[in-house]
Amino acid sequence: MSFKAITERVVAWRRYRAAVRELAQLSDRDLHDLGISRYDIESVARDSGKL
């Protein structure tokens, strides 16, 4: 695996963790308004990078 590929994976992982952290800080009501359950936070954060 090249250095560039490793760097890209690390950057993607940091973005994923930041999204999870940010969504986890929202209230249940705010998550509901967005159509996200607390259970789905990791999945939503993972899928957001594919947009």
Secondary structure, DSSP 8 states (H G I E B T S, - for coil): --HHHHHHHHHHHHHHHHHHHHHHTS-HHHHHHHT--GGGHHHHHHHHTT-
